[in-house]
Amino acid sequence: MTGRDRRTPERTAREALEMHLVQALTRCESIAVRDHLQAALRYCRELPPTPLVECPVCGRVGLPERIQVHDCSEDTGRD
């Protein structure tokens, strides 16, 4: 992965995948490849939602990739 491809807490794997597919569609010149990219984008958008998880330390709830990198010193996320 290059520095630009790394996921951040602001972008999930699904969001990154969709962004790359959309960018590929804008640059694609082959009709056959465009059809495959459009199908992949449809399937990406139809994926089931990612289940939320709870941080075992502070109790904050969120997407797994965001919980892995969150700061437990922030508020607990519970109301």
Secondary structure in CASP SS format (residue, H / E / C, confidence):
PFRMAT SS
TARGET T0000
AUTHOR 0000-0000-0000
METHOD secondary structure of the structure
MODEL  1
M C 1.00
T C 1.00
G H 1.00
R H 1.00
D H 1.00
R C 1.00
R C 1.00
T C 1.00
P C 1.00
E C 1.00
R C 1.00
T C 1.00
A H 1.00
R H 1.00
E H 1.00
A H 1.00
L H 1.00
E H 1.00
M H 1.00
H H 1.00
L H 1.00
V H 1.00
Q H 1.00
A H 1.00
L H 1.00
T H 1.00
R H 1.00
C C 1.00
E C 1.00
S C 1.00
I H 1.00
A H 1.00
V H 1.00
R H 1.00
D H 1.00
H H 1.00
L H 1.00
Q H 1.00
A H 1.00
A H 1.00
L H 1.00
R H 1.00
Y H 1.00
C H 1.00
R H 1.00
E H 1.00
L C 1.00
P C 1.00
P C 1.00
T C 1.00
P C 1.00
L C 1.00
V E 1.00
E E 1.00
C C 1.00
P C 1.00
V C 1.00
C C 1.00
G C 1.00
R C 1.00
V E 1.00
G E 1.00
L C 1.00
P H 1.00
E H 1.00
R H 1.00
I H 1.00
Q H 1.00
V H 1.00
H C 1.00
D C 1.00
C C 1.00
S C 1.00
E C 1.00
D C 1.00
T C 1.00
G C 1.00
R C 1.00
D C 1.00
END
